[in-house]
Amino acid sequence: MNTYPIFRADHVGSFLRPQFLLDARAQFANQQINIEQLREIENKAIIDIVKFQEQVGIRSITDGEFRRTYFHLDFLQQLGGVTTDAPATVIDNNGKEKLLPPNIRVTGKVKHVKDIQLADFKYLNSQITPSSVAKVTIPSPTMLHFRGGRNGIDKQAYPVLEPDFYNDVAQAYAQELIALHQAGCRHVQMDDTNLAYLCDEKMREAARKRGDDPNLLPFKYAEFINKVVNLKPKDLVLTIHLCRGNFKSTFAASGHYGPVAEALLSEMNLDGYFLEYDDDRSGGFEPLKYLPKGKIAILGLISSKFPQLENQNDIKRRIDQAAKYASIDQLALSPQCGFSSTVHGNNVTLSDQKAKLQLTVEIAQSVWGSTEIH
């Protein structure tokens, strides 16, 4: 059996929460059940979502992020020296609810004070069949810098950022990765909005106002990510997912990958890149020319935001277009993002979610003849 943990038919990680899990989280918030009772209910939901993934032919298995409220905050706030605010929402001019970015602040020396995902991984790994691989998703370390820039990082803890801040964060992440690896984990995916935001001129201007150069920042983040790569176990596959926002089917940014492509694909020493390519916001495939040999680009050509099911032939044509810039052997397919990056979920149904994943598997088998990457 092939054990390479990236597959031709892959996915980003989060799934729609079942109603009984949402009810249990509300009961926990109202102190009607305790954390142990909540965890038992989460366990039941995770057993179901593991079976669901395997039944539709997905072999890169996550726990659906069912123990989280937000894809990033639940992890980051468990690092020593990190404080996060509670998110808020607003109604935009189109009447859609949008998530206001929560403040993520470094208030002291960043440390790995406990294993964050270890127990969750062990439970997930105990539920999968031998033909599947358990994947852990965590937020990218760049989340600790981009939103606040220099002003979001305590100046007493870090009078200057180089090298201590970046080294401390990398060391904290490495300790988490080592603990997961020792428990049998072989694929960790880092979710990163910031590199995608740096493709959007509005976000680039906001970075300038914070004192950062948006042309240099992608290369700085490549160095940052590589510090983590250099400390991780050698046979732990580390990938990154670029996201332009995914709250209740809304998005926060637009723009082609050109401004970050070289730093992302040529400079970051990662094993794979989950790239959003579900609509015109992402631009064309030309940036894939920077993809080095031996690395995988997982094309997010299937939308997790909307219920309409893509046409199989249209997706195959887009894969062919991408193969003009990177070898077909270096490509794979997935939905462009998770179905529920926050507990609220996107505006799709469980049936939509199933159909999207089944389509992903069917296309992968048709294009590559297998969902495995050898």
C-alpha positions as CSV (number, residue, x, y, z in Angstrom):
1,M,0.0,0.0,0.0
2,N,1.2,3.5,-0.9
3,T,1.6,5.5,2.3
4,Y,2.4,9.0,0.9
5,P,-0.1,11.1,2.8
6,I,-1.1,13.6,0.0
7,F,-3.7,12.2,-2.4
8,R,-4.9,13.1,-5.9
9,A,-8.4,13.6,-4.3
10,D,-7.8,15.5,-1.2
11,H,-9.6,18.1,0.9
12,V,-8.8,21.1,3.2
13,G,-10.1,19.6,6.4
14,S,-13.3,21.1,8.0
15,F,-16.8,19.7,7.6
16,L,-20.3,20.9,8.4
17,R,-21.1,20.2,12.0
18,P,-24.0,17.9,12.7
19,Q,-26.9,19.5,14.6
20,F,-26.4,17.2,17.7
21,L,-22.8,18.5,18.0
22,L,-23.9,22.2,17.7
23,D,-26.6,21.5,20.4
24,A,-24.0,20.0,22.6
25,R,-21.6,22.9,22.2
26,A,-24.5,25.3,23.2
27,Q,-25.2,23.1,26.2
28,F,-21.6,23.3,27.2
29,A,-21.5,27.0,26.8
30,N,-24.6,27.2,29.1
31,Q,-22.9,24.9,31.6
32,Q,-25.5,22.2,31.1
33,I,-22.8,19.6,30.3
34,N,-19.2,19.4,31.3
35,I,-16.1,19.1,29.1
36,E,-15.9,15.3,29.4
37,Q,-19.5,15.0,28.3
38,L,-18.9,17.4,25.4
39,R,-15.8,15.4,24.3
40,E,-17.8,12.1,24.2
41,I,-20.4,13.8,21.9
42,E,-17.5,15.1,19.8
43,N,-16.1,11.6,19.6
44,K,-19.4,10.3,18.2
45,A,-19.5,13.0,15.6
46,I,-15.9,12.3,14.6
47,I,-16.6,8.6,14.2
48,D,-19.4,9.5,11.8
49,I,-17.3,12.0,9.8
50,V,-14.4,9.5,9.5
51,K,-16.8,6.9,8.1
52,F,-18.3,9.6,5.7
53,Q,-14.9,10.5,4.3
54,E,-13.9,6.9,3.7
55,Q,-17.2,6.0,2.2
56,V,-16.9,8.8,-0.5
57,G,-13.4,7.6,-1.3
58,I,-11.4,10.3,0.5
59,R,-8.3,8.7,2.2
60,S,-6.7,11.8,3.7
61,I,-8.9,11.9,6.9
62,T,-9.4,14.7,9.3
63,D,-11.7,15.0,12.4
64,G,-13.6,17.7,10.5
65,E,-12.2,20.2,13.0
66,F,-15.3,19.2,15.1
67,R,-13.6,20.2,18.4
68,R,-13.0,23.8,17.2
69,T,-15.0,26.9,16.9
70,Y,-12.6,28.7,14.6
71,F,-9.9,27.2,12.4
72,H,-7.1,29.3,13.9
73,L,-8.0,30.8,17.3
74,D,-8.6,27.6,19.1
75,F,-5.0,26.6,18.4
76,L,-3.2,29.9,18.7
77,Q,-4.6,30.9,22.0
78,Q,-3.1,27.7,23.5
79,L,0.4,28.8,22.8
80,G,2.2,30.6,25.6
81,G,2.5,34.3,25.0
82,V,-0.5,34.6,22.7
83,T,-3.8,36.3,23.4
84,T,-6.8,36.4,21.0
85,D,-10.0,38.4,21.1
86,A,-13.5,36.9,20.6
87,P,-14.5,37.4,16.9
88,A,-17.4,39.7,16.0
89,T,-19.6,39.9,12.9
90,V,-21.1,42.7,10.9
91,I,-23.7,43.0,8.1
92,D,-22.2,44.3,4.9
93,N,-23.8,46.5,2.3
94,N,-25.2,43.4,0.5
95,G,-26.9,42.2,3.7
96,K,-24.4,39.4,4.2
97,E,-22.9,38.6,7.6
98,K,-19.1,39.0,7.6
99,L,-16.5,38.1,10.2
100,L,-14.5,40.9,11.6
101,P,-10.9,39.7,12.0
102,P,-10.2,39.1,15.7
103,N,-7.1,40.6,17.2
104,I,-4.3,38.1,17.7
105,R,-1.6,39.6,19.9
106,V,1.7,38.3,21.1
107,T,1.8,39.5,24.8
108,G,4.9,37.6,25.9
109,K,7.5,35.1,24.9
110,V,5.9,32.5,22.5
111,K,6.2,29.0,24.0
112,H,4.8,25.6,23.4
113,V,3.4,25.1,26.9
114,K,1.4,21.9,26.2
115,D,0.6,19.5,23.4
116,I,-2.4,21.1,21.6
117,Q,-3.5,18.6,18.9
118,L,-2.0,15.4,20.3
119,A,-5.0,13.9,22.1
120,D,-7.2,14.8,19.2
121,F,-4.9,13.2,16.7
122,K,-4.6,10.0,18.8
123,Y,-8.4,9.7,18.8
124,L,-8.7,10.4,15.1
125,N,-5.9,7.9,14.2
126,S,-7.6,5.2,16.3
127,Q,-10.8,5.5,14.2
128,I,-9.4,5.3,10.6
129,T,-8.9,2.2,8.5
130,P,-5.4,1.0,7.5
131,S,-5.9,2.3,3.9
132,S,-6.4,5.9,5.1
133,V,-4.1,8.5,6.6
134,A,-5.0,10.9,9.4
135,K,-4.2,14.5,8.7
136,V,-3.9,17.3,11.3
137,T,-4.8,20.9,10.3
138,I,-3.3,23.9,12.2
139,P,-3.1,27.6,11.5
140,S,0.1,28.9,9.9
141,P,2.6,30.7,12.2
142,T,2.3,33.8,10.0
143,M,-1.0,34.4,11.8
144,L,1.0,35.7,14.7
145,H,2.5,38.5,12.7
146,F,0.4,39.7,9.7
147,R,-2.7,41.2,11.3
148,G,-1.0,43.4,13.9
149,G,2.5,43.6,12.4
150,R,5.2,45.0,14.7
151,N,2.5,46.7,16.9
152,G,0.8,43.4,17.6
153,I,3.9,41.9,19.2
154,D,4.9,43.0,22.7
155,K,8.0,45.1,22.6
156,Q,9.2,44.1,26.0
157,A,9.1,40.4,25.1
158,Y,10.6,41.2,21.6
159,P,12.3,44.6,21.4
160,V,13.3,43.5,17.9
161,L,11.7,40.7,15.9
162,E,14.9,39.3,14.4
163,P,15.8,36.6,15.2
164,D,14.1,35.8,18.6
165,F,10.4,36.2,17.7
166,Y,10.6,34.0,14.6
167,N,12.9,31.5,16.3
168,D,10.6,31.2,19.3
169,V,7.5,30.6,17.2
170,A,9.3,28.1,15.0
171,Q,10.5,26.2,18.1
172,A,6.9,26.2,19.5
173,Y,5.5,24.8,16.3
174,A,8.3,22.3,16.0
175,Q,7.6,20.9,19.4
176,E,3.9,20.4,18.4
177,L,5.0,18.7,15.2
178,I,7.4,16.4,16.9
179,A,4.8,15.3,19.5
180,L,2.4,14.6,16.7
181,H,5.0,12.7,14.7
182,Q,6.0,10.6,17.7
183,A,2.3,9.6,17.9
184,G,2.3,8.5,14.3
185,C,1.2,11.6,12.4
186,R,2.6,11.9,8.9
187,H,0.8,14.9,7.4
188,V,0.2,18.3,9.0
189,Q,-1.5,21.0,6.9
190,M,-1.0,24.7,7.9
191,D,-3.9,27.0,7.0
192,D,-2.7,30.5,5.9
193,T,-4.9,33.5,5.0
194,N,-2.0,36.0,5.0
195,L,-0.2,35.0,1.9
196,A,-3.5,34.9,0.0
197,Y,-4.4,38.3,1.4
198,L,-1.1,39.7,0.1
199,C,-2.5,39.0,-3.4
200,D,-5.2,41.7,-2.7
201,E,-4.3,45.3,-3.2
202,K,-6.5,46.4,-0.3
203,M,-4.7,44.0,2.0
204,R,-1.3,45.1,0.7
205,E,-2.1,48.7,1.4
206,A,-3.2,47.8,4.9
207,A,0.2,46.0,5.4
208,R,2.0,49.2,4.2
209,K,0.1,51.2,6.8
210,R,1.3,48.8,9.4
211,G,4.9,49.4,8.3
212,D,5.4,46.3,6.3
213,D,6.5,46.1,2.6
214,P,4.0,43.7,0.9
215,N,6.6,42.9,-1.8
216,L,9.1,41.7,0.8
217,L,6.7,40.2,3.3
218,P,6.1,36.9,1.3
219,F,9.8,36.2,1.2
220,K,10.0,37.0,5.0
221,Y,7.2,34.5,5.5
222,A,9.0,32.0,3.4
223,E,12.0,32.3,5.7
224,F,9.6,32.1,8.7
225,I,7.9,28.9,7.5
226,N,11.3,27.4,6.6
227,K,12.4,27.8,10.2
228,V,9.6,25.4,11.1
229,V,10.5,23.1,8.2
230,N,14.1,22.9,9.4
231,L,13.0,21.7,12.8
232,K,10.3,19.2,11.9
233,P,10.8,15.4,11.6
234,K,12.2,14.6,8.2
235,D,9.4,12.2,7.2
236,L,6.5,14.4,8.4
237,V,4.9,15.9,5.3
238,L,4.1,19.5,5.8
239,T,1.7,21.4,3.5
240,I,0.1,24.8,3.4
241,H,-3.4,25.9,2.4
242,L,-3.9,29.5,1.1
243,C,-7.4,30.9,1.9
244,R,-9.0,34.2,1.0
245,G,-11.6,34.0,3.7
246,N,-14.3,31.4,4.3
247,F,-16.9,32.6,6.8
248,K,-20.5,31.5,5.9
249,S,-19.6,31.4,2.2
250,T,-18.2,34.9,2.2
251,F,-14.6,35.9,1.3
252,A,-12.3,38.6,2.4
253,A,-9.8,39.0,-0.4
254,S,-9.3,38.6,-4.1
255,G,-6.3,38.6,-6.5
256,H,-4.1,36.3,-8.5
257,Y,-1.1,34.5,-6.9
258,G,1.5,36.5,-8.8
259,P,2.6,38.7,-5.9
260,V,3.4,35.7,-3.7
261,A,4.0,32.9,-6.2
262,E,7.8,32.9,-6.2
263,A,8.2,33.1,-2.5
264,L,5.4,30.6,-1.9
265,L,6.3,27.9,-4.4
266,S,10.1,28.4,-5.0
267,E,11.3,29.6,-1.6
268,M,9.1,27.7,0.9
269,N,10.5,24.2,1.5
270,L,7.1,22.6,1.9
271,D,5.8,19.3,0.4
272,G,2.5,20.6,-1.0
273,Y,0.4,23.6,-1.6
274,F,-3.4,23.7,-1.4
275,L,-4.4,26.6,-3.7
276,E,-7.8,28.2,-4.1
277,Y,-8.8,28.1,-7.8
278,D,-12.6,28.0,-7.6
279,D,-13.4,31.3,-9.3
280,D,-12.0,34.4,-11.0
281,R,-10.8,35.8,-7.7
282,S,-7.7,33.5,-7.9
283,G,-6.6,34.4,-11.4
284,G,-4.9,32.0,-13.8
285,F,-2.5,29.1,-13.5
286,E,0.7,30.9,-14.7
287,P,2.1,31.1,-11.1
288,L,2.4,27.3,-11.1
289,K,5.6,27.8,-13.2
290,Y,7.4,28.4,-9.9
291,L,6.4,24.9,-8.6
292,P,9.7,22.9,-8.1
293,K,10.0,19.3,-9.1
294,G,8.9,16.9,-6.4
295,K,6.3,19.3,-4.9
296,I,2.5,18.9,-5.2
297,A,0.0,21.6,-6.0
298,I,-3.5,20.6,-4.9
299,L,-5.9,22.6,-7.1
300,G,-9.0,23.9,-5.2
301,L,-11.2,23.8,-8.3
302,I,-14.3,22.6,-6.5
303,S,-16.1,25.3,-4.5
304,S,-17.0,24.6,-0.9
305,K,-18.9,27.9,-0.7
306,F,-21.9,27.2,-3.0
307,P,-24.2,24.3,-3.6
308,Q,-24.0,24.2,-7.4
309,L,-22.1,21.1,-8.5
310,E,-19.3,21.7,-10.9
311,N,-19.3,20.1,-14.4
312,Q,-16.8,17.3,-14.5
313,N,-15.6,18.1,-18.0
314,D,-15.1,21.8,-17.1
315,I,-12.9,20.8,-14.1
316,K,-10.9,18.4,-16.3
317,R,-10.3,21.2,-18.8
318,R,-9.0,23.4,-16.0
319,I,-6.6,20.7,-14.9
320,D,-5.3,20.5,-18.4
321,Q,-4.8,24.3,-18.4
322,A,-2.9,24.0,-15.1
323,A,-0.7,21.2,-16.6
324,K,0.7,23.7,-19.1
325,Y,2.6,25.3,-16.3
326,A,3.3,22.3,-14.0
327,S,3.6,18.6,-14.7
328,I,0.3,16.7,-14.4
329,D,2.1,14.4,-12.0
330,Q,2.6,17.3,-9.7
331,L,-1.1,18.2,-9.5
332,A,-4.0,17.0,-7.4
333,L,-7.6,18.1,-6.8
334,S,-9.6,19.3,-3.8
335,P,-12.4,21.7,-2.8
336,Q,-10.9,25.2,-2.5
337,C,-11.4,25.4,1.2
338,G,-13.1,23.6,4.1
339,F,-16.9,23.4,4.3
340,S,-16.8,24.9,7.8
341,S,-13.8,26.9,8.6
342,T,-15.8,28.2,11.6
343,V,-18.4,26.3,13.5
344,H,-21.1,28.2,11.6
345,G,-20.5,26.4,8.3
346,N,-20.9,27.5,4.7
347,N,-24.2,27.9,2.9
348,V,-24.3,24.3,1.7
349,T,-26.0,21.1,2.8
350,L,-24.7,17.8,3.9
351,S,-25.8,16.4,0.6
352,D,-23.9,19.2,-1.3
353,Q,-20.8,18.4,0.8
354,K,-21.1,14.7,-0.1
355,A,-21.6,15.4,-3.8
356,K,-18.6,17.8,-4.0
357,L,-16.3,15.2,-2.4
358,Q,-17.6,12.4,-4.6
359,L,-17.0,14.6,-7.7
360,T,-13.4,15.3,-6.5
361,V,-12.7,11.5,-6.2
362,E,-14.4,10.7,-9.5
363,I,-12.4,13.3,-11.4
364,A,-9.1,12.3,-9.7
365,Q,-9.6,8.7,-10.7
366,S,-10.5,9.7,-14.2
367,V,-7.5,12.0,-14.7
368,W,-4.8,10.2,-12.8
369,G,-6.2,6.6,-12.7
370,S,-5.9,6.5,-8.9
371,T,-6.2,8.8,-5.9
372,E,-2.7,7.8,-4.7
373,I,0.4,9.8,-5.4
374,H,3.4,7.4,-5.8
